Amino acid sequence: IYHCYMEYETLKKDGASIKDIQITTNLTVLIHVQETWLVFLIILAVVEGVLLLLLLFLRKRLLIAIALIKEASKAIGHIMSALFFPLITFVLLIICVAYWGMTALYPPSSCQDGTSWA
């Protein structure tokens, strides 16, 4: 927000206005227009305001989520083997996909003399 404000102030003194430029497909011209930085400033201020309001009103839910994460980390600390379960699932899935790929390639490769298998 600070950068947008500083650019807006700099261009307000000696920069171009939206009235000074013509319609163009060159979007880099818009960076040198003071109204562009004003729009960026307004959009960023609104987004920051919304985020601050969300943080303010969802404070209790965030505290509950933090407490849940702390309990989950304690549980993982006691059962370290739970960390390896996704890896085992991934390896088994890779084996399944590799078997499917080899099986899918087998019928076309079994044709002889250029005849079709279908």
N, CA and C atoms as an extended XYZ file, in Angstrom:
354
Properties=species:S:1:pos:R:3:atomname:S:1:resname:S:1:resid:I:1 pbc="F F F"
N         0.845       -1.179        0.000 N   ILE     1
C         0.000        0.000        0.000 CA  ILE     1
C         0.891        1.244        0.000 C   ILE     1
N         1.954        1.199        0.775 N   TYR     2
C         2.865        2.347        0.850 CA  TYR     2
C         3.484        2.636       -0.515 C   TYR     2
N         3.902        1.578       -1.212 N   HIS     3
C         4.512        1.767       -2.530 CA  HIS     3
C         3.517        2.386       -3.502 C   HIS     3
N         2.279        1.920       -3.470 N   CYS     4
C         1.249        2.479       -4.349 CA  CYS     4
C         1.021        3.956       -4.047 C   CYS     4
N         0.995        4.286       -2.775 N   TYR     5
C         0.781        5.685       -2.394 CA  TYR     5
C         1.950        6.558       -2.855 C   TYR     5
N         3.157        6.086       -2.679 N   MET     6
C         4.320        6.871       -3.090 CA  MET     6
C         4.357        7.053       -4.612 C   MET     6
N         4.024        6.011       -5.356 N   GLU     7
C         3.975        6.133       -6.814 CA  GLU     7
C         2.878        7.108       -7.240 C   GLU     7
N         1.739        7.040       -6.562 N   TYR     8
C         0.629        7.945       -6.872 CA  TYR     8
C         1.028        9.392       -6.607 C   TYR     8
N         1.676        9.646       -5.481 N   GLU     9
C         2.111       11.008       -5.159 CA  GLU     9
C         3.150       11.507       -6.160 C   GLU     9
N         4.077       10.644       -6.556 N   THR    10
C         5.100       11.044       -7.525 CA  THR    10
C         4.467       11.373       -8.876 C   THR    10
N         3.552       10.522       -9.320 N   LEU    11
C         2.928       10.752      -10.625 CA  LEU    11
C         1.894       11.865      -10.586 C   LEU    11
N         1.375       12.181       -9.407 N   LYS    12
C         0.407       13.264       -9.307 CA  LYS    12
C         1.084       14.606       -9.576 C   LYS    12
N         2.347       14.713       -9.211 N   LYS    13
C         3.082       15.962       -9.419 CA  LYS    13
C         3.497       16.148      -10.879 C   LYS    13
N         4.088       15.108      -11.472 N   ASP    14
C         4.616       15.292      -12.825 CA  ASP    14
C         4.291       14.138      -13.770 C   ASP    14
N         3.342       13.286      -13.433 N   GLY    15
C         3.017       12.155      -14.290 CA  GLY    15
C         1.826       12.431      -15.186 C   GLY    15
N         1.516       11.465      -15.997 N   ALA    16
C         0.405       11.589      -16.929 CA  ALA    16
C        -0.897       11.215      -16.239 C   ALA    16
N        -1.964       11.792      -16.742 N   SER    17
C        -3.295       11.460      -16.249 CA  SER    17
C        -3.949       10.531      -17.253 C   SER    17
N        -5.043        9.938      -16.861 N   ILE    18
C        -5.764        9.032      -17.768 CA  ILE    18
C        -6.337        9.811      -18.949 C   ILE    18
N        -6.513       11.115      -18.759 N   LYS    19
C        -7.028       11.962      -19.838 CA  LYS    19
C        -5.977       12.223      -20.900 C   LYS    19
N        -4.705       12.081      -20.530 N   ASP    20
C        -3.610       12.401      -21.453 CA  ASP    20
C        -3.265       11.265      -22.404 C   ASP    20
N        -3.637       10.054      -22.080 N   ILE    21
C        -3.257        8.925      -22.930 CA  ILE    21
C        -4.430        8.504      -23.794 C   ILE    21
N        -4.110        7.851      -24.888 N   GLN    22
C        -5.137        7.340      -25.788 CA  GLN    22
C        -5.313        5.852      -25.539 C   GLN    22
N        -6.343        5.282      -26.112 N   ILE    23
C        -6.591        3.845      -25.990 CA  ILE    23
C        -5.480        3.106      -26.728 C   ILE    23
N        -4.842        2.185      -26.010 N   THR    24
C        -3.720        1.442      -26.588 CA  THR    24
C        -3.715        0.027      -26.044 C   THR    24
N        -3.084       -0.866      -26.784 N   THR    25
C        -2.939       -2.247      -26.313 CA  THR    25
C        -1.661       -2.414      -25.498 C   THR    25
N        -0.829       -1.400      -25.463 N   ASN    26
C         0.405       -1.436      -24.689 CA  ASN    26
C         0.077       -1.120      -23.229 C   ASN    26
N         0.031       -2.151      -22.398 N   LEU    27
C        -0.378       -1.969      -21.008 CA  LEU    27
C         0.710       -1.364      -20.143 C   LEU    27
N         1.946       -1.296      -20.623 N   THR    28
C         3.007       -0.698      -19.817 CA  THR    28
C         2.829        0.807      -19.687 C   THR    28
N         2.038        1.396      -20.574 N   VAL    29
C         1.748        2.823      -20.481 CA  VAL    29
C         0.942        3.112      -19.220 C   VAL    29
N         0.102        2.175      -18.815 N   LEU    30
C        -0.757        2.392      -17.657 CA  LEU    30
C         0.013        2.473      -16.351 C   LEU    30
N         1.230        1.965      -16.312 N   ILE    31
C         2.033        2.047      -15.097 CA  ILE    31
C         2.443        3.493      -14.817 C   ILE    31
N         2.497        4.303      -15.849 N   HIS    32
C         2.922        5.695      -15.706 CA  HIS    32
C         1.734        6.644      -15.565 C   HIS    32
N         0.567        6.119      -15.238 N   VAL    33
C        -0.634        6.934      -15.069 CA  VAL    33
C        -0.982        6.973      -13.582 C   VAL    33
N        -1.277        8.160      -13.092 N   GLN    34
C        -1.517        8.311      -11.653 CA  GLN    34
C        -2.791        7.604      -11.192 C   GLN    34
N        -3.812        7.550      -12.018 N   GLU    35
C        -5.057        6.898      -11.613 CA  GLU    35
C        -4.900        5.387      -11.452 C   GLU    35
N        -3.975        4.800      -12.198 N   THR    36
C        -3.719        3.372      -12.050 CA  THR    36
C        -3.237        3.058      -10.641 C   THR    36
N        -2.314        3.870      -10.138 N   TRP    37
C        -1.787        3.638       -8.794 CA  TRP    37
C        -2.820        3.948       -7.724 C   TRP    37
N        -3.717        4.900       -8.017 N   LEU    38
C        -4.795        5.181       -7.079 CA  LEU    38
C        -5.749        3.995       -6.994 C   LEU    38
N        -6.042        3.381       -8.133 N   VAL    39
C        -6.911        2.195       -8.149 CA  VAL    39
C        -6.241        1.041       -7.414 C   VAL    39
N        -4.936        0.833       -7.661 N   PHE    40
C        -4.214       -0.206       -6.927 CA  PHE    40
C        -4.262        0.039       -5.427 C   PHE    40
N        -4.080        1.293       -5.037 N   LEU    41
C        -4.104        1.666       -3.621 CA  LEU    41
C        -5.457        1.375       -2.999 C   LEU    41
N        -6.516        1.729       -3.685 N   ILE    42
C        -7.869        1.498       -3.154 CA  ILE    42
C        -8.162        0.011       -3.046 C   ILE    42
N        -7.811       -0.748       -4.077 N   ILE    43
C        -8.074       -2.199       -4.064 CA  ILE    43
C        -7.293       -2.872       -2.933 C   ILE    43
N        -6.021       -2.524       -2.784 N   LEU    44
C        -5.216       -3.125       -1.721 CA  LEU    44
C        -5.714       -2.733       -0.337 C   LEU    44
N        -6.165       -1.486       -0.183 N   ALA    45
C        -6.694       -1.052        1.107 CA  ALA    45
C        -7.973       -1.796        1.454 C   ALA    45
N        -8.840       -2.010        0.474 N   VAL    46
C       -10.076       -2.756        0.721 CA  VAL    46
C        -9.771       -4.207        1.075 C   VAL    46
N        -8.854       -4.830        0.346 N   VAL    47
C        -8.488       -6.224        0.634 CA  VAL    47
C        -7.875       -6.336        2.027 C   VAL    47
N        -7.013       -5.398        2.387 N   GLU    48
C        -6.420       -5.438        3.718 CA  GLU    48
C        -7.468       -5.219        4.804 C   GLU    48
N        -8.407       -4.327        4.545 N   GLY    49
C        -9.488       -4.105        5.505 CA  GLY    49
C       -10.342       -5.346        5.702 C   GLY    49
N       -10.662       -6.023        4.611 N   VAL    50
C       -11.456       -7.249        4.702 CA  VAL    50
C       -10.696       -8.321        5.471 C   VAL    50
N        -9.395       -8.460        5.187 N   LEU    51
C        -8.595       -9.453        5.902 CA  LEU    51
C        -8.505       -9.144        7.394 C   LEU    51
N        -8.355       -7.878        7.733 N   LEU    52
C        -8.314       -7.509        9.149 CA  LEU    52
C        -9.647       -7.772        9.841 C   LEU    52
N       -10.753       -7.491        9.158 N   LEU    53
C       -12.065       -7.785        9.741 CA  LEU    53
C       -12.274       -9.285        9.911 C   LEU    53
N       -11.843      -10.071        8.928 N   LEU    54
C       -11.941      -11.523        9.048 CA  LEU    54
C       -11.114      -12.025       10.225 C   LEU    54
N        -9.933      -11.492       10.360 N   LEU    55
C        -9.073      -11.883       11.470 CA  LEU    55
C        -9.691      -11.508       12.808 C   LEU    55
N       -10.324      -10.365       12.857 N   LEU    56
C       -10.942       -9.900       14.088 CA  LEU    56
C       -12.146      -10.754       14.466 C   LEU    56
N       -13.013      -11.041       13.485 N   PHE    57
C       -14.234      -11.773       13.789 CA  PHE    57
C       -14.033      -13.285       13.888 C   PHE    57
N       -12.997      -13.800       13.279 N   LEU    58
C       -12.748      -15.243       13.316 CA  LEU    58
C       -11.638      -15.604       14.306 C   LEU    58
N       -11.388      -14.729       15.254 N   ARG    59
C       -10.321      -14.945       16.218 CA  ARG    59
C       -10.529      -16.219       17.038 C   ARG    59
N       -11.756      -16.470       17.487 N   LYS    60
C       -12.020      -17.667       18.295 CA  LYS    60
C       -11.816      -18.939       17.483 C   LYS    60
N       -12.257      -18.904       16.243 N   ARG    61
C       -12.067      -20.087       15.397 CA  ARG    61
C       -10.594      -20.325       15.100 C   ARG    61
N        -9.839      -19.263       14.930 N   LEU    62
C        -8.404      -19.413       14.715 CA  LEU    62
C        -7.725      -20.008       15.944 C   LEU    62
N        -8.148      -19.590       17.139 N   LEU    63
C        -7.578      -20.160       18.363 CA  LEU    63
C        -7.913      -21.646       18.479 C   LEU    63
N        -9.120      -22.024       18.076 N   ILE    64
C        -9.498      -23.447       18.081 CA  ILE    64
C        -8.637      -24.222       17.080 C   ILE    64
N        -8.426      -23.650       15.897 N   ALA    65
C        -7.607      -24.323       14.881 CA  ALA    65
C        -6.162      -24.485       15.361 C   ALA    65
N        -5.637      -23.486       16.034 N   ILE    66
C        -4.272      -23.576       16.567 CA  ILE    66
C        -4.184      -24.663       17.633 C   ILE    66
N        -5.205      -24.737       18.485 N   ALA    67
C        -5.224      -25.786       19.509 CA  ALA    67
C        -5.305      -27.169       18.873 C   ALA    67
N        -6.096      -27.310       17.803 N   LEU    68
C        -6.183      -28.597       17.104 CA  LEU    68
C        -4.844      -28.984       16.486 C   LEU    68
N        -4.149      -28.042       15.927 N   ILE    69
C        -2.844      -28.337       15.332 CA  ILE    69
C        -1.844      -28.752       16.410 C   ILE    69
N        -1.904      -28.110       17.562 N   LYS    70
C        -1.008      -28.503       18.660 CA  LYS    70
C        -1.291      -29.931       19.117 C   LYS    70
N        -2.570      -30.285       19.259 N   GLU    71
C        -2.915      -31.653       19.666 CA  GLU    71
C        -2.521      -32.663       18.599 C   GLU    71
N        -2.701      -32.298       17.327 N   ALA    72
C        -2.316      -33.209       16.247 CA  ALA    72
C        -0.810      -33.426       16.233 C   ALA    72
N        -0.043      -32.393       16.512 N   SER    73
C         1.410      -32.567       16.535 CA  SER    73
C         1.840      -33.438       17.708 C   SER    73
N         1.122      -33.341       18.830 N   LYS    74
C         1.420      -34.233       19.952 CA  LYS    74
C         1.112      -35.685       19.580 C   LYS    74
N        -0.014      -35.898       18.894 N   ALA    75
C        -0.394      -37.255       18.493 CA  ALA    75
C         0.611      -37.836       17.510 C   ALA    75
N         1.057      -37.040       16.551 N   ILE    76
C         2.056      -37.505       15.592 CA  ILE    76
C         3.373      -37.793       16.305 C   ILE    76
N         3.684      -37.019       17.331 N   GLY    77
C         4.895      -37.261       18.101 CA  GLY    77
C         4.861      -38.592       18.812 C   GLY    77
N         3.692      -39.035       19.227 N   HIS    78
C         3.571      -40.323       19.914 CA  HIS    78
C         3.467      -41.495       18.931 C   HIS    78
N         2.919      -41.257       17.747 N   ILE    79
C         2.753      -42.323       16.754 CA  ILE    79
C         3.505      -41.900       15.487 C   ILE    79
N         4.800      -42.083       15.473 N   MET    80
C         5.621      -41.646       14.344 CA  MET    80
C         5.348      -42.459       13.082 C   MET    80
N         4.848      -43.671       13.232 N   SER    81
C         4.583      -44.502       12.050 CA  SER    81
C         3.453      -43.927       11.201 C   SER    81
N         2.650      -43.039       11.761 N   ALA    82
C         1.571      -42.418       10.990 CA  ALA    82
C         2.120      -41.533        9.877 C   ALA    82
N         3.345      -41.098       10.001 N   LEU    83
C         3.958      -40.288        8.953 CA  LEU    83
C         4.293      -41.108        7.712 C   LEU    83
N         4.503      -42.416        7.887 N   PHE    84
C         4.894      -43.256        6.761 CA  PHE    84
C         3.709      -43.814        5.989 C   PHE    84
N         2.515      -43.729        6.533 N   PHE    85
C         1.349      -44.284        5.850 CA  PHE    85
C         1.110      -43.644        4.484 C   PHE    85
N         1.170      -42.332        4.329 N   PRO    86
C         0.985      -41.763        2.979 CA  PRO    86
C         2.065      -42.202        2.000 C   PRO    86
N         3.276      -42.418        2.478 N   LEU    87
C         4.343      -42.873        1.577 CA  LEU    87
C         4.073      -44.291        1.082 C   LEU    87
N         3.599      -45.151        1.981 N   ILE    88
C         3.268      -46.529        1.576 CA  ILE    88
C         2.132      -46.519        0.565 C   ILE    88
N         1.126      -45.689        0.810 N   THR    89
C         0.011      -45.571       -0.130 CA  THR    89
C         0.489      -45.080       -1.489 C   THR    89
N         1.400      -44.118       -1.502 N   PHE    90
C         1.939      -43.591       -2.753 CA  PHE    90
C         2.701      -44.658       -3.525 C   PHE    90
N         3.519      -45.439       -2.834 N   VAL    91
C         4.283      -46.500       -3.499 CA  VAL    91
C         3.340      -47.551       -4.081 C   VAL    91
N         2.324      -47.934       -3.325 N   LEU    92
C         1.363      -48.907       -3.846 CA  LEU    92
C         0.593      -48.365       -5.044 C   LEU    92
N         0.280      -47.076       -5.032 N   LEU    93
C        -0.400      -46.462       -6.162 CA  LEU    93
C         0.493      -46.441       -7.396 C   LEU    93
N         1.770      -46.170       -7.211 N   ILE    94
C         2.711      -46.192       -8.343 CA  ILE    94
C         2.813      -47.595       -8.923 C   ILE    94
N         2.841      -48.598       -8.065 N   ILE    95
C         2.890      -49.988       -8.548 CA  ILE    95
C         1.632      -50.306       -9.343 C   ILE    95
N         0.485      -49.876       -8.861 N   CYS    96
C        -0.784      -50.129       -9.552 CA  CYS    96
C        -0.810      -49.442      -10.920 C   CYS    96
N        -0.361      -48.195      -10.992 N   VAL    97
C        -0.354      -47.475      -12.262 CA  VAL    97
C         0.659      -48.102      -13.222 C   VAL    97
N         1.801      -48.539      -12.719 N   ALA    98
C         2.791      -49.198      -13.577 CA  ALA    98
C         2.237      -50.509      -14.132 C   ALA    98
N         1.547      -51.266      -13.304 N   TYR    99
C         0.939      -52.519      -13.782 CA  TYR    99
C        -0.115      -52.228      -14.842 C   TYR    99
N        -0.924      -51.177      -14.601 N   TRP   100
C        -1.941      -50.804      -15.593 CA  TRP   100
C        -1.279      -50.410      -16.909 C   TRP   100
N        -0.182      -49.642      -16.837 N   GLY   101
C         0.493      -49.203      -18.044 CA  GLY   101
C         1.073      -50.369      -18.833 C   GLY   101
N         1.681      -51.321      -18.129 N   MET   102
C         2.242      -52.482      -18.829 CA  MET   102
C         1.129      -53.333      -19.432 C   MET   102
N         0.018      -53.466      -18.709 N   THR   103
C        -1.098      -54.251      -19.234 CA  THR   103
C        -1.752      -53.553      -20.416 C   THR   103
N        -1.835      -52.234      -20.381 N   ALA   104
C        -2.447      -51.498      -21.484 CA  ALA   104
C        -1.580      -51.548      -22.729 C   ALA   104
N        -0.278      -51.644      -22.572 N   LEU   105
C         0.617      -51.701      -23.729 CA  LEU   105
C         0.778      -53.107      -24.279 C   LEU   105
N         0.393      -54.114      -23.541 N   TYR   106
C         0.607      -55.483      -23.990 CA  TYR   106
C        -0.213      -55.864      -25.224 C   TYR   106
N        -1.535      -55.626      -25.285 N   PRO   107
C        -2.291      -56.076      -26.474 CA  PRO   107
C        -1.804      -55.481      -27.791 C   PRO   107
N        -1.505      -54.177      -27.895 N   PRO   108
C        -1.028      -53.677      -29.191 CA  PRO   108
C         0.325      -54.251      -29.582 C   PRO   108
N         1.167      -54.567      -28.627 N   SER   109
C         2.485      -55.077      -28.963 CA  SER   109
C         2.450      -56.562      -29.339 C   SER   109
N         1.316      -57.215      -29.066 N   SER   110
C         1.249      -58.639      -29.353 CA  SER   110
C         0.786      -58.914      -30.781 C   SER   110
N         0.465      -57.876      -31.540 N   CYS   111
C         0.036      -58.068      -32.952 CA  CYS   111
C         1.257      -58.460      -33.785 C   CYS   111
N         1.010      -59.358      -34.722 N   GLN   112
C         2.089      -59.822      -35.590 CA  GLN   112
C         1.761      -59.452      -37.020 C   GLN   112
N         2.758      -59.167      -37.772 N   ASP   113
C         2.627      -58.860      -39.208 CA  ASP   113
C         1.785      -57.626      -39.449 C   ASP   113
N         1.721      -56.704      -38.531 N   GLY   114
C         0.996      -55.437      -38.740 CA  GLY   114
C        -0.500      -55.576      -38.694 C   GLY   114
N        -1.016      -56.707      -38.265 N   THR   115
C        -2.475      -56.856      -38.185 CA  THR   115
C        -3.007      -56.160      -36.955 C   THR   115
N        -4.238      -55.786      -37.018 N   SER   116
C        -4.856      -55.074      -35.895 CA  SER   116
C        -5.381      -56.084      -34.898 C   SER   116
N        -5.344      -55.739      -33.654 N   TRP   117
C        -5.824      -56.631      -32.581 CA  TRP   117
C        -7.276      -56.365      -32.268 C   TRP   117
N        -7.827      -55.257      -32.777 N   ALA   118
C        -9.218      -54.928      -32.446 CA  ALA   118
C       -10.195      -55.641      -33.340 C   ALA   118
